[in-house]
Amino acid sequence: FRLKIALEGNSNLDLGNIEIIAVDEYQDLNACDLKCIRIISERGITIIAIGDDDQSIYKFRKAHPAGIRNFPKEYQAVSYPLTISHRCGSKILEWANYVIQGDTSRPPKPSLRAGNNNLDGTVGYLVFNRENKEADGVAKLVKWLNEKEKIPLEEILILVRTGNIANLI
């Protein structure tokens, strides 16, 4: 917020010799962040936005995934959507795409498909009747997968659907 105030209140603020700023995880910027980026771009600095609106997980800090969705139009930019995942297997992407498609505000775009060398992966569908039961159940499952099945924690992906918005955890 202080950067926004400084940028708005001082058009002569020296931004140095910066020509390009690449902003990773652009989908997690909030409205204040987006305003700062807009002001900086208006001062002649090229902005490159990198992100995926399907992976906006910072709702608690008012993340505004529409920022990345609107970026190509607002900045007259070219979009380069990824269509191949080298991280997830086909079974995982099948379910991920299903969950993601539940977001009715999401603009249409190609679904991700697994790279040729990806393993299929394993998927389970869990349903809980209370949030605390869900948290306990997921924690127990992750512990079991890690300790009993010897799956490293960094190889465990959990998709959680909340309302009509798909969140990736």
DSSP file (Angstrom, degrees, kcal/mol; ACC not computed):
  #  RESIDUE AA STRUCTURE BP1 BP2  ACC     N-H-->O    O-->H-N    N-H-->O    O-->H-N    TCO  KAPPA ALPHA  PHI   PSI    X-CA   Y-CA   Z-CA
    1    1 A F     >        0   0    0      0, 0.0     4,-2.3     0, 0.0     5,-0.2   0.000 360.0 360.0 360.0 -39.6    0.0    0.0    0.0
    2    2 A R  H  >  +     0   0    0      1,-0.2     4,-2.6     2,-0.2     5,-0.2   0.873 360.0  52.0 -65.6 -35.5    2.8    2.4    0.8
    3    3 A L  H  > S+     0   0    0      2,-0.2     4,-2.9     1,-0.2     5,-0.2   0.923 108.8  51.1 -63.8 -42.5    4.4    1.8   -2.6
    4    4 A K  H  > S+     0   0    0      2,-0.2     4,-2.7     1,-0.2     5,-0.2   0.925 111.5  47.0 -59.8 -45.6    1.1    2.6   -4.2
    5    5 A I  H  X S+     0   0    0     -4,-2.3     4,-2.5     2,-0.2    -1,-0.2   0.921 113.2  49.2 -62.1 -44.9    0.8    5.8   -2.2
    6    6 A A  H  X S+     0   0    0     -4,-2.6     4,-0.8     1,-0.2    -2,-0.2   0.913 113.8  45.6 -62.2 -43.3    4.4    6.7   -3.1
    7    7 A L  H  < S+     0   0    0     -4,-2.9     3,-0.4     1,-0.2    -2,-0.2   0.912 116.1  45.2 -67.3 -42.4    3.9    6.0   -6.8
    8    8 A E  H  < S+     0   0    0     -4,-2.7     3,-0.2    -5,-0.2    -2,-0.2   0.864 117.4  44.2 -68.8 -35.5    0.6    7.9   -7.0
    9    9 A G  H  < S+     0   0    0     -4,-2.5     2,-0.3     1,-0.2    -1,-0.2   0.491 115.7  44.8 -90.8  -3.5    1.9   10.9   -5.0
   10   10 A N    ><  +     0   0    0     -4,-0.8     3,-1.9    -3,-0.4    -1,-0.2  -0.707  51.9 176.7-145.4  88.7    5.2   11.3   -6.7
   11   11 A S  T 3  S+     0   0    0     -2,-0.3    -1,-0.1     1,-0.3    -4,-0.1   0.669  86.4  57.4 -66.5 -14.7    5.3   11.1  -10.5
   12   12 A N  T 3  S+     0   0    0      2,-0.1    -1,-0.3     3,-0.0     2,-0.1   0.346  72.0 137.8 -95.9   5.8    9.1   11.9  -10.4
   13   13 A L    <   -     0   0    0     -3,-1.9     2,-0.5    -7,-0.2    -3,-0.0  -0.334  59.8-121.0 -56.3 122.6    9.9    9.0   -8.1
   14   14 A D        +     0   0    0      1,-0.2    -1,-0.1    -2,-0.1     3,-0.1  -0.549  31.6 179.9 -73.4 116.9   13.1    7.5   -9.6
   15   15 A L    >   -     0   0    0     -2,-0.5     3,-0.6     1,-0.4    -1,-0.2   0.273  39.9-128.0 -97.8   8.8   12.6    3.9  -10.6
   16   16 A G  T 3   -     0   0    0      1,-0.2    -1,-0.4     3,-0.0     0, 0.0  -0.325  50.0 -44.7  77.8-162.4   16.1    3.5  -11.8
   17   17 A N  T 3  S+     0   0    0     -3,-0.1     2,-0.3    -2,-0.1    -1,-0.2  -0.128  83.5 148.4 -97.7  36.0   17.1    2.2  -15.2
   18   18 A I    <   +     0   0    0     -3,-0.6     3,-0.1     1,-0.2    -3,-0.1  -0.564  17.8 170.6 -75.5 130.0   14.7   -0.7  -15.1
   19   19 A E        +     0   0    0      1,-0.3    27,-2.8    -2,-0.3     2,-0.4   0.727  66.0  25.1-105.7 -34.3   13.3   -1.6  -18.6
   20   20 A I  E     -a   46   0A   0     25,-0.2     2,-0.5     2,-0.0    -1,-0.3  -0.994  56.3-168.0-136.9 137.3   11.5   -4.8  -17.9
   21   21 A I  E     -a   47   0A   0     25,-2.8    27,-2.7    -2,-0.4     2,-0.6  -0.994   9.6-158.0-122.8 124.6    9.9   -6.3  -14.8
   22   22 A A  E     -a   48   0A   0     -2,-0.5     2,-0.7    25,-0.2    27,-0.2  -0.907   7.6-160.6-100.4 123.5    8.8  -10.0  -14.8
   23   23 A V  E >   -a   49   0A   0     25,-3.3    27,-2.8    -2,-0.6     3,-0.5  -0.900   5.9-160.2-109.5 107.8    6.1  -10.7  -12.2
   24   24 A D  E 3  S+a   50   0A   0     -2,-0.7    27,-0.2     1,-0.2    25,-0.0  -0.533  75.1  23.5 -84.4 154.9    5.8  -14.4  -11.3
   25   25 A E  T >  S+     0   0    0     25,-0.5     3,-2.3    -2,-0.2    26,-0.2   0.873  73.3 166.1  57.8  40.2    2.7  -15.7   -9.6
   26   26 A Y  G X   +     0   0    0     24,-2.6     3,-1.7    -3,-0.5    25,-0.2   0.769  64.2  70.3 -56.8 -29.1    0.8  -12.8  -11.1
   27   27 A Q  G 3  S+     0   0    0      1,-0.3    -1,-0.3    23,-0.2    40,-0.2   0.669  93.6  57.8 -64.8 -15.6   -2.5  -14.5  -10.3
   28   28 A D  G <  S+     0   0    0     -3,-2.3    -1,-0.3    35,-0.1     2,-0.2   0.332  79.0 113.1-100.2   7.3   -1.9  -13.9   -6.6
   29   29 A L    <   -     0   0    0     -3,-1.7    35,-3.0    35,-0.2    38,-0.2  -0.529  58.2-141.3 -75.2 145.8   -1.6  -10.1   -6.8
   30   30 A N     >  -     0   0    0     33,-0.3     4,-2.7    -2,-0.2     5,-0.2  -0.433  34.1 -89.0 -97.5 179.9   -4.3   -8.1   -5.1
   31   31 A A  H  > S+     0   0    0     31,-0.5     4,-2.0     1,-0.2     5,-0.1   0.857 128.0  50.9 -60.2 -37.4   -5.9   -4.9   -6.4
   32   32 A C  H  > S+     0   0    0      2,-0.2     4,-2.0     1,-0.2    -1,-0.2   0.930 111.0  48.3 -65.8 -45.6   -3.3   -2.7   -4.7
   33   33 A D  H  > S+     0   0    0      1,-0.2     4,-2.2     2,-0.2    -2,-0.2   0.925 111.0  51.3 -57.6 -45.7   -0.5   -4.8   -6.2
   34   34 A L  H  X S+     0   0    0     -4,-2.7     4,-2.4     1,-0.2    -1,-0.2   0.872 107.2  53.0 -62.6 -37.9   -2.1   -4.5   -9.7
   35   35 A K  H  X S+     0   0    0     -4,-2.0     4,-2.5     2,-0.2    -1,-0.2   0.908 108.0  51.0 -63.7 -41.6   -2.4   -0.8   -9.3
   36   36 A C  H  X S+     0   0    0     -4,-2.0     4,-2.5     1,-0.2    -2,-0.2   0.927 110.7  48.3 -61.0 -44.9    1.3   -0.5   -8.6
   37   37 A I  H  X S+     0   0    0     -4,-2.2     4,-2.5     1,-0.2    -2,-0.2   0.910 110.8  51.6 -61.9 -42.6    2.1   -2.6  -11.6
   38   38 A R  H  X S+     0   0    0     -4,-2.4     4,-2.1     2,-0.2    -2,-0.2   0.933 110.9  47.0 -60.0 -47.4   -0.2   -0.4  -13.8
   39   39 A I  H  X S+     0   0    0     -4,-2.5     4,-0.7     1,-0.2    -2,-0.2   0.919 112.4  50.1 -62.2 -43.8    1.5    2.8  -12.5
   40   40 A I  H ><>S+     0   0    0     -4,-2.5     5,-1.3     1,-0.2     3,-0.9   0.905 110.3  49.9 -61.8 -41.8    5.0    1.4  -13.1
   41   41 A S  H ><5S+     0   0    0     -4,-2.5     3,-1.8     1,-0.3    -1,-0.2   0.868 103.8  59.2 -66.0 -35.1    4.0    0.3  -16.7
   42   42 A E  H 3<5S+     0   0    0     -4,-2.1    -1,-0.3     1,-0.3    -2,-0.2   0.669  96.9  63.2 -67.4 -15.5    2.6    3.8  -17.4
   43   43 A R  T <<5S-     0   0    0     -3,-0.9    -1,-0.3    -4,-0.7    -2,-0.2   0.214 129.7 -92.9 -93.5  14.3    6.1    5.1  -16.6
   44   44 A G  T < 5S+     0   0    0     -3,-1.8     2,-0.5     1,-0.3    -3,-0.2   0.542  81.8 134.9  94.0   8.0    7.5    3.2  -19.6
   45   45 A I      < -     0   0    0     -5,-1.3    -1,-0.3   -25,-0.0     2,-0.3  -0.792  54.0-126.6 -93.5 130.7    8.6   -0.1  -17.9
   46   46 A T  E     -a   20   0A   0    -27,-2.8   -25,-2.8    -2,-0.5     2,-0.5  -0.564  22.5-150.9 -75.7 134.4    7.6   -3.3  -19.8
   47   47 A I  E     -a   21   0A   0     -2,-0.3     2,-0.5   -27,-0.2   -25,-0.2  -0.914   9.8-166.6-110.2 131.4    5.7   -5.8  -17.6
   48   48 A I  E     -a   22   0A   0    -27,-2.7   -25,-3.3    -2,-0.5     2,-0.5  -0.981  11.9-156.1-114.0 121.0    5.8   -9.5  -18.2
   49   49 A A  E     -a   23   0A   0     -2,-0.5     2,-0.5   -27,-0.2   -25,-0.2  -0.856  10.8-175.9-101.4 128.0    3.1  -11.4  -16.2
   50   50 A I  E     +a   24   0A   0    -27,-2.8   -24,-2.6    -2,-0.5   -25,-0.5  -0.988  33.6  91.3-122.7 124.4    3.7  -15.1  -15.4
   51   51 A G        -     0   0    0     -2,-0.5     2,-0.4   -26,-0.2     3,-0.1  -0.988  59.3-112.4 172.7-178.7    1.0  -17.0  -13.7
   52   52 A D    >   -     0   0    0     -2,-0.3     3,-2.6     1,-0.1    17,-0.0  -0.926  10.7-153.2-145.1 112.2   -2.0  -19.3  -13.8
   53   53 A D  G >  S+     0   0    0     -2,-0.4     3,-1.0     1,-0.3    -1,-0.1   0.735  97.0  66.1 -60.3 -21.1   -5.4  -18.1  -12.7
   54   54 A D  G 3  S+     0   0    0      1,-0.2    -1,-0.3    -3,-0.1   114,-0.0   0.573 101.0  50.9 -74.7  -8.1   -6.3  -21.7  -12.0
   55   55 A Q  G <  S+     0   0    0     -3,-2.6     2,-0.8   112,-0.1    -1,-0.2   0.028  70.1 137.4-118.3  26.9   -3.7  -21.7   -9.2
   56   56 A S    <   +     0   0    0     -3,-1.0     3,-0.1   110,-0.2   112,-0.1  -0.648  15.3 157.5 -76.2 111.8   -4.7  -18.5   -7.3
   57   57 A I        +     0   0    0     -2,-0.8     3,-0.3     1,-0.1    -1,-0.2   0.335  45.0  86.3-120.4   5.1   -4.4  -19.5   -3.7
   58   58 A Y    > > +     0   0    0      1,-0.2     5,-2.0   -31,-0.1     3,-1.6  -0.227  38.6 135.2-105.7  45.6   -4.0  -16.3   -1.8
   59   59 A K  G > 5 +     0   0    0      1,-0.3     3,-2.1     3,-0.2    -1,-0.2   0.835  67.4  67.1 -58.3 -32.4   -7.6  -15.4   -1.3
   60   60 A F  G 3 5S+     0   0    0     -3,-0.3    -1,-0.3     1,-0.3    -2,-0.1   0.739 104.5  43.2 -63.4 -22.2   -6.8  -14.5    2.3
   61   61 A R  G < 5S-     0   0    0     -3,-1.6    -1,-0.3   -33,-0.1    -2,-0.2   0.044 127.3-100.1-110.3  25.3   -4.7  -11.5    1.0
   62   62 A K  T < 5 -     0   0    0     -3,-2.1   -31,-0.5     1,-0.2    -3,-0.2   0.826  50.3-168.4  65.3  36.8   -7.3  -10.6   -1.5
   63   63 A A      < -     0   0    0     -5,-2.0   -33,-0.3   -33,-0.2    -1,-0.2  -0.269   8.2-153.2 -53.7 141.9   -5.7  -12.2   -4.5
   64   64 A H    >   -     0   0    0    -35,-3.0     3,-2.7     1,-0.1     4,-0.4  -0.758  15.9-179.0-125.8  82.3   -7.4  -11.1   -7.7
   65   65 A P  T >> S+     0   0    0      0, 0.0     4,-1.6     0, 0.0     3,-0.6   0.686  77.1  75.8 -60.6 -16.7   -7.0  -13.8  -10.4
   66   66 A A  H 3> S+     0   0    0      1,-0.2     4,-2.6     2,-0.2     5,-0.2   0.772  82.4  71.7 -62.5 -22.5   -8.9  -11.6  -12.8
   67   67 A G  H <> S+     0   0    0     -3,-2.7     4,-0.7   -38,-0.2    -1,-0.2   0.925 103.1  37.6 -58.4 -46.3   -5.7   -9.6  -13.0
   68   68 A I  H <4 S+     0   0    0     -3,-0.6    -1,-0.2    -4,-0.4    -2,-0.2   0.835 115.0  55.7 -75.4 -31.8   -3.9  -12.3  -15.0
   69   69 A R  H  < S+     0   0    0     -4,-1.6     4,-0.3     1,-0.2    -2,-0.2   0.879 115.4  37.9 -65.3 -36.4   -7.1  -13.1  -16.9
   70   70 A N  H  X S+     0   0    0     -4,-2.6     4,-2.8     1,-0.2     3,-0.4   0.538  90.6  96.3 -91.9  -8.1   -7.3   -9.4  -18.0
   71   71 A F  H  X S+     0   0    0     -4,-0.7     4,-2.5     1,-0.2     6,-0.3   0.893  79.8  52.4 -53.8 -50.1   -3.6   -8.8  -18.5
   72   72 A P  H  4>S+     0   0    0      0, 0.0     5,-2.0     0, 0.0     4,-0.4   0.895 116.7  40.0 -56.6 -40.0   -3.5   -9.5  -22.3
   73   73 A K  H >45S+     0   0    0     -3,-0.4     3,-0.7    -4,-0.3    -2,-0.2   0.934 116.8  47.8 -73.6 -46.4   -6.3   -7.0  -23.0
   74   74 A E  H 3<5S+     0   0    0     -4,-2.8    -1,-0.2     1,-0.2    -3,-0.2   0.825 124.7  30.8 -66.0 -31.7   -5.2   -4.4  -20.5
   75   75 A Y  T 3<5S-     0   0    0     -4,-2.5    -1,-0.2    -5,-0.3    -2,-0.2   0.274 104.2-120.2-110.6   9.2   -1.6   -4.4  -21.7
   76   76 A Q  T < 5 +     0   0    0     -3,-0.7     2,-0.2    -4,-0.4    -3,-0.2   0.941  63.7 155.5  48.0  52.6   -2.2   -5.3  -25.3
   77   77 A A      < -     0   0    0     -5,-2.0     2,-0.4    -6,-0.3    -1,-0.2  -0.662  47.7-114.4-110.5 161.1    0.0   -8.4  -24.7
   78   78 A V        -     0   0    0     -2,-0.2     2,-0.4    -3,-0.1    -5,-0.0  -0.788  27.6-141.0 -93.7 137.8    0.3  -11.8  -26.2
   79   79 A S        -     0   0    0     -2,-0.4     0, 0.0     2,-0.0     0, 0.0  -0.835  11.4-166.8-101.1 137.4   -0.7  -14.8  -24.1
   80   80 A Y        -     0   0    0     -2,-0.4     2,-0.1     2,-0.0    -2,-0.0  -0.750  14.8-164.4-120.9  81.7    1.3  -18.0  -24.2
   81   81 A P        -     0   0    0      0, 0.0     2,-0.3     0, 0.0   -29,-0.1  -0.426  15.7-129.4 -71.2 139.1   -0.8  -20.6  -22.5
   82   82 A L        +     0   0    0     -2,-0.1     3,-0.1     1,-0.1    -2,-0.0  -0.652  26.9 175.5 -83.8 142.8    0.8  -23.8  -21.5
   83   83 A T        +     0   0    0     -2,-0.3    30,-2.2     1,-0.2     2,-0.5   0.472  60.3  65.7-124.0  -9.2   -0.8  -27.0  -22.5
   84   84 A I  E     -b  113   0B   0     28,-0.2     2,-0.5     2,-0.0    30,-0.2  -0.970  62.4-156.6-121.3 129.4    1.6  -29.7  -21.3
   85   85 A S  E     -b  114   0B   0     28,-2.9    30,-2.3    -2,-0.5    33,-0.1  -0.902  10.8-175.9-102.0 127.3    2.5  -30.4  -17.7
   86   86 A H  S    S+     0   0    0     -2,-0.5    -1,-0.1    28,-0.2    28,-0.1   0.296  83.6  56.3 -98.2   7.3    5.8  -32.0  -17.0
   87   87 A R  S    S+     0   0    0      1,-0.1     2,-0.3    31,-0.1    -1,-0.1   0.793 100.2  51.1-104.6 -40.5    5.0  -32.2  -13.3
   88   88 A C  S    S-     0   0    0     25,-0.1    27,-0.4    30,-0.1    -3,-0.1  -0.756  74.2-122.7-111.1 149.7    1.7  -34.2  -13.1
   89   89 A G     >  -     0   0    0     -2,-0.3     4,-2.6    25,-0.1    31,-0.3  -0.307  34.0-101.1 -81.6 169.5    0.5  -37.5  -14.5
   90   90 A S  H  > S+     0   0    0     29,-0.2     4,-2.2     1,-0.2     5,-0.1   0.864 120.4  50.8 -62.1 -40.0   -2.5  -38.0  -16.8
   91   91 A K  H  > S+     0   0    0     29,-1.5     4,-1.7     2,-0.2    -1,-0.2   0.910 112.6  47.3 -65.1 -40.6   -4.8  -39.3  -14.0
   92   92 A I  H  > S+     0   0    0     28,-1.1     4,-2.8     1,-0.2    -2,-0.2   0.927 113.1  47.8 -65.8 -44.8   -3.9  -36.3  -11.8
   93   93 A L  H  X S+     0   0    0     -4,-2.6     4,-3.0     2,-0.2     5,-0.2   0.844 105.9  58.8 -67.0 -32.9   -4.5  -33.9  -14.6
   94   94 A E  H  X S+     0   0    0     -4,-2.2     4,-1.5    -5,-0.2    -1,-0.2   0.944 113.4  38.1 -59.2 -47.1   -7.8  -35.5  -15.6
   95   95 A W  H  X S+     0   0    0     -4,-1.7     4,-2.6     2,-0.2    -2,-0.2   0.897 115.2  53.4 -71.0 -41.0   -9.1  -34.8  -12.0
   96   96 A A  H  X S+     0   0    0     -4,-2.8     4,-2.9     1,-0.2     5,-0.2   0.933 109.7  48.4 -59.8 -45.6   -7.4  -31.4  -11.8
   97   97 A N  H  X S+     0   0    0     -4,-3.0     4,-2.2     1,-0.2    -1,-0.2   0.880 110.1  52.8 -62.4 -37.5   -9.1  -30.3  -15.1
   98   98 A Y  H  < S+     0   0    0     -4,-1.5     4,-0.5    -5,-0.2    -2,-0.2   0.934 112.6  43.7 -62.3 -46.9  -12.4  -31.6  -13.8
   99   99 A V  H >< S+     0   0    0     -4,-2.6     3,-1.4     1,-0.2     4,-0.2   0.926 113.5  51.2 -64.1 -45.5  -12.1  -29.6  -10.6
  100  100 A I  H >< S+     0   0    0     -4,-2.9     3,-2.0     1,-0.3    66,-0.2   0.878 101.1  61.5 -61.4 -38.8  -10.9  -26.5  -12.5
  101  101 A Q  T 3< S+     0   0    0     -4,-2.2    -1,-0.3     1,-0.3    -2,-0.2   0.672  88.3  74.8 -63.8 -15.3  -13.8  -26.6  -14.9
  102  102 A G  T <  S+     0   0    0     -3,-1.4     2,-1.1    -4,-0.5    -1,-0.3   0.621  71.1  94.5 -71.4 -12.7  -16.1  -26.1  -11.9
  103  103 A D    X   -     0   0    0     -3,-2.0     3,-1.5    -4,-0.2    62,-0.1  -0.705  59.1-170.2 -82.6 101.4  -15.1  -22.5  -11.8
  104  104 A T  T 3  S+     0   0    0     -2,-1.1    -1,-0.2     1,-0.3    61,-0.1   0.666  82.0  58.5 -70.5 -16.1  -17.9  -20.9  -13.9
  105  105 A S  T 3  S+     0   0    0     59,-0.3    -1,-0.3    -3,-0.1    -2,-0.1   0.518  82.1 109.4 -88.2  -4.7  -16.1  -17.5  -14.0
  106  106 A R  S <  S-     0   0    0     -3,-1.5     3,-0.1    -6,-0.2   -52,-0.0  -0.532  71.8-125.4 -75.7 129.8  -13.1  -19.1  -15.7
  107  107 A P        -     0   0    0      0, 0.0     2,-0.1     0, 0.0    -1,-0.1  -0.432  38.0 -92.9 -69.6 151.0  -12.6  -18.2  -19.3
  108  108 A P        +     0   0    0      0, 0.0    -7,-0.0     0, 0.0     0, 0.0  -0.390  59.3 151.9 -65.7 138.4  -12.3  -21.1  -21.7
  109  109 A K        -     0   0    0     -2,-0.1    -3,-0.0    -3,-0.1     0, 0.0  -0.968  50.5 -72.9-158.0 162.6   -8.7  -22.3  -22.3
  110  110 A P        -     0   0    0      0, 0.0     2,-0.2     0, 0.0   -28,-0.1  -0.265  49.7-117.5 -62.0 143.8   -7.1  -25.6  -23.3
  111  111 A S        -     0   0    0      1,-0.1     2,-0.2   -28,-0.0   -17,-0.1  -0.488  32.1-105.2 -75.6 150.3   -6.8  -28.2  -20.6
  112  112 A L        -     0   0    0     -2,-0.2     2,-0.3   -19,-0.1   -28,-0.2  -0.515  35.5-163.6 -72.7 143.6   -3.4  -29.3  -19.4
  113  113 A R  E     -b   84   0B   0    -30,-2.2   -28,-2.9    -2,-0.2     2,-0.1  -0.928  25.3 -98.9-125.8 155.9   -2.2  -32.7  -20.6
  114  114 A A  E     -b   85   0B   0     -2,-0.3   -28,-0.2   -30,-0.2   -25,-0.1  -0.401  36.6-110.6 -74.9 145.6    0.7  -34.8  -19.2
  115  115 A G    >   -     0   0    0    -30,-2.3     3,-1.6   -27,-0.4   -25,-0.1  -0.310  35.0-104.3 -67.2 159.6    4.1  -34.9  -20.9
  116  116 A N  T 3  S+     0   0    0      1,-0.3    -1,-0.1    -2,-0.0    -2,-0.1   0.778 119.1  46.5 -58.9 -30.1    5.1  -38.1  -22.6
  117  117 A N  T 3  S+     0   0    0      2,-0.0    -1,-0.3   -28,-0.0     2,-0.1   0.400  86.5 114.9 -96.5   3.3    7.5  -39.1  -19.8
  118  118 A N    <   -     0   0    0     -3,-1.6   -28,-0.2   -33,-0.1     2,-0.1  -0.455  67.3-120.9 -74.3 144.0    5.1  -38.4  -16.9
  119  119 A L        -     0   0    0     -2,-0.1   -29,-0.2     1,-0.1   -28,-0.1  -0.434  26.5-114.1 -72.1 158.5    3.9  -41.3  -14.7
  120  120 A D        -     0   0    0    -31,-0.3   -29,-1.5   -30,-0.1   -28,-1.1   0.884  48.5-150.9 -62.8 -38.7    0.1  -41.7  -14.6
  121  121 A G        -     0   0    0    -30,-0.2     2,-0.4   -31,-0.1   -30,-0.1  -0.119  13.0 -92.6  85.6 169.3   -0.1  -40.8  -10.9
  122  122 A T        -     0   0    0    -31,-0.1     2,-0.4    -2,-0.0   -33,-0.1  -0.975  35.9-167.7-125.1 138.0   -2.7  -41.9   -8.4
  123  123 A V        -     0   0    0     -2,-0.4     2,-0.4     2,-0.0   -31,-0.0  -0.966   6.1-174.8-128.4 141.1   -5.9  -40.1   -7.5
  124  124 A G        -     0   0    0     -2,-0.4     2,-0.6     2,-0.0    -2,-0.0  -0.990  16.8-143.4-131.5 145.0   -8.4  -40.5   -4.7
  125  125 A Y        -     0   0    0     -2,-0.4     2,-0.4     2,-0.0    -2,-0.0  -0.936  22.8-174.5-110.2 119.7  -11.7  -38.7   -4.3
  126  126 A L        -     0   0    0     -2,-0.6     2,-0.4     2,-0.0    -2,-0.0  -0.886   9.7-166.9-117.6 144.3  -12.6  -37.9   -0.6
  127  127 A V        -     0   0    0     -2,-0.4     2,-0.3     7,-0.0    -2,-0.0  -0.998   7.1-177.7-130.7 133.8  -15.8  -36.4    0.8
  128  128 A F        -     0   0    0     -2,-0.4     3,-0.1     1,-0.1    -2,-0.0  -0.937  25.2-144.9-129.2 151.7  -16.1  -35.1    4.4
  129  129 A N  S    S+     0   0    0     -2,-0.3     2,-0.3     1,-0.1     3,-0.1   0.533  84.3  33.8 -95.5  -6.2  -19.1  -33.6    6.1
  130  130 A R  S  > S-     0   0    0      1,-0.1     4,-2.2     0, 0.0     5,-0.1  -0.994  75.6-123.5-146.7 150.5  -17.2  -31.0    8.2
  131  131 A E  H  > S+     0   0    0     -2,-0.3     4,-2.6     1,-0.2     5,-0.2   0.888 113.0  50.7 -60.9 -40.8  -14.2  -28.8    7.7
  132  132 A N  H  > S+     0   0    0      1,-0.2     4,-2.3     2,-0.2    -1,-0.2   0.873 110.1  50.3 -67.6 -34.8  -12.4  -30.1   10.8
  133  133 A K  H  > S+     0   0    0      2,-0.2     4,-2.8     1,-0.2    -1,-0.2   0.892 110.7  50.5 -66.5 -38.7  -13.0  -33.7    9.6
  134  134 A E  H  X S+     0   0    0     -4,-2.2     4,-2.9     2,-0.2     5,-0.3   0.941 110.5  48.2 -63.1 -48.0  -11.6  -32.8    6.2
  135  135 A A  H  X S+     0   0    0     -4,-2.6     4,-2.2     1,-0.2    -2,-0.2   0.925 115.3  45.0 -60.0 -45.2   -8.5  -31.3    7.7
  136  136 A D  H  X S+     0   0    0     -4,-2.3     4,-2.5     2,-0.2    -1,-0.2   0.926 114.3  49.1 -63.7 -44.8   -7.9  -34.3   10.0
  137  137 A G  H  X S+     0   0    0     -4,-2.8     4,-2.3     2,-0.2    -2,-0.2   0.909 112.8  45.9 -63.4 -44.1   -8.6  -36.8    7.2
  138  138 A V  H  X S+     0   0    0     -4,-2.9     4,-2.7     2,-0.2     5,-0.2   0.913 112.5  51.3 -66.3 -42.3   -6.2  -35.1    4.7
  139  139 A A  H  X S+     0   0    0     -4,-2.2     4,-2.3    -5,-0.3    -2,-0.2   0.919 111.6  47.2 -60.6 -43.8   -3.5  -34.8    7.4
  140  140 A K  H  X S+     0   0    0     -4,-2.5     4,-2.5     2,-0.2    -1,-0.2   0.898 112.2  50.3 -64.8 -40.3   -3.8  -38.5    8.2
  141  141 A L  H  X S+     0   0    0     -4,-2.3     4,-2.9     2,-0.2     5,-0.2   0.932 111.1  47.6 -64.1 -45.6   -3.7  -39.4    4.5
  142  142 A V  H  X S+     0   0    0     -4,-2.7     4,-2.3     1,-0.2     5,-0.2   0.915 112.6  49.7 -62.6 -42.3   -0.6  -37.4    3.8
  143  143 A K  H  X S+     0   0    0     -4,-2.3     4,-3.1    -5,-0.2     5,-0.4   0.930 112.7  47.1 -61.7 -45.1    1.1  -38.8    6.9
  144  144 A W  H  X>S+     0   0    0     -4,-2.5     4,-2.3     2,-0.2     5,-1.5   0.925 112.0  49.7 -63.0 -45.9    0.2  -42.4    5.8
  145  145 A L  H  <5S+     0   0    0     -4,-2.9     6,-2.4     3,-0.2    -1,-0.2   0.899 117.7  41.3 -59.5 -40.6    1.4  -41.8    2.2
  146  146 A N  H  <5S+     0   0    0     -4,-2.3     4,-0.3     4,-0.2    -2,-0.2   0.938 125.3  31.3 -73.9 -48.5    4.6  -40.4    3.4
  147  147 A E  H  <5S+     0   0    0     -4,-3.1    -3,-0.2    -5,-0.2    -2,-0.2   0.910 131.5  27.6 -81.9 -43.4    5.4  -42.8    6.2
  148  148 A K  T  <5S+     0   0    0     -4,-2.3    -3,-0.2    -5,-0.4    -2,-0.1   0.872 130.8  34.6 -89.5 -40.4    3.9  -46.1    5.0
  149  149 A E  S   <S-     0   0    0     -5,-1.5    -3,-0.2    -4,-0.2    -4,-0.1   0.529  99.0-131.7 -93.7  -6.5    4.0  -45.7    1.2
  150  150 A K        +     0   0    0     -6,-0.3    -4,-0.2    -4,-0.3    -3,-0.1   0.825  48.5 157.0  60.8  35.0    7.3  -43.8    1.3
  151  151 A I        -     0   0    0     -6,-2.4    -1,-0.2     2,-0.0    -2,-0.1  -0.820  45.8-118.6 -90.6 122.4    6.0  -41.1   -1.0
  152  152 A P    >   -     0   0    0      0, 0.0     3,-2.2     0, 0.0     4,-0.2  -0.293  19.2-121.1 -59.8 144.0    8.0  -37.8   -0.5
  153  153 A L  G >  S+     0   0    0      1,-0.3     3,-1.8     2,-0.2    -7,-0.0   0.844 111.1  62.1 -56.3 -35.9    5.9  -34.9    0.6
  154  154 A E  G 3  S+     0   0    0      1,-0.3    -1,-0.3     3,-0.0    -3,-0.0   0.571  99.6  56.7 -70.9  -5.2    6.9  -32.9   -2.4
  155  155 A E  G <  S+     0   0    0     -3,-2.2     2,-0.5     2,-0.0    -1,-0.3   0.330  86.9  93.3-103.6   6.0    5.2  -35.5   -4.6
  156  156 A I    <   -     0   0    0     -3,-1.8     2,-0.4    -4,-0.2   -14,-0.0  -0.889  54.1-173.4-104.2 125.3    1.8  -35.3   -2.9
  157  157 A L        -     0   0    0     -2,-0.5     2,-0.5     2,-0.0    -3,-0.0  -0.958   4.9-165.4-119.3 134.1   -0.7  -32.9   -4.5
  158  158 A I        -     0   0    0     -2,-0.4    11,-1.8     2,-0.0     2,-0.5  -0.979   2.3-162.5-122.9 122.0   -4.1  -32.1   -2.9
  159  159 A L  E     -C  168   0C   0     -2,-0.5     2,-0.4     9,-0.2     9,-0.2  -0.888   9.3-170.1-100.5 131.7   -6.8  -30.4   -4.9
  160  160 A V  E     -C  167   0C   0      7,-1.8     7,-2.0    -2,-0.5     2,-0.6  -0.986  10.5-151.8-125.1 128.8   -9.6  -28.8   -2.8
  161  161 A R  E     -C  166   0C   0     -2,-0.4     2,-0.5     5,-0.2     5,-0.2  -0.894  13.7-177.6-103.4 123.3  -12.8  -27.5   -4.3
  162  162 A T  E >   -C  165   0C   0      3,-1.9     3,-2.0    -2,-0.6     2,-0.2  -0.958  60.2 -50.6-121.4 110.8  -14.4  -24.7   -2.3
  163  163 A G  T 3  S-     0   0    0     -2,-0.5   -61,-0.0     1,-0.3     0, 0.0  -0.448 116.2 -29.3  62.8-128.5  -17.7  -23.4   -3.7
  164  164 A N  T 3  S+     0   0    0     -2,-0.2     2,-0.5    -3,-0.1   -59,-0.3   0.295 120.6  90.9-102.1   8.1  -17.3  -22.7   -7.4
  165  165 A I  E <   -C  162   0C   0     -3,-2.0    -3,-1.9   -62,-0.1     2,-0.5  -0.908  67.9-141.6-111.5 128.5  -13.6  -21.8   -7.2
  166  166 A A  E     -C  161   0C   0     -2,-0.5     2,-0.4   -66,-0.2  -110,-0.2  -0.749  20.0-168.3 -87.2 125.7  -10.9  -24.4   -7.6
  167  167 A N  E     -C  160   0C   0     -7,-2.0    -7,-1.8    -2,-0.5     2,-0.6  -0.916  12.6-145.2-114.1 142.1   -8.0  -24.0   -5.2
  168  168 A L  E      C  159   0C   0     -2,-0.4    -9,-0.2    -9,-0.2    -7,-0.0  -0.926 360.0 360.0-106.5 124.5   -4.7  -25.8   -5.5
  169  169 A I              0   0    0    -11,-1.8   -10,-0.2    -2,-0.6    -1,-0.1   0.346 360.0 360.0-117.8 360.0   -3.0  -26.6   -2.2
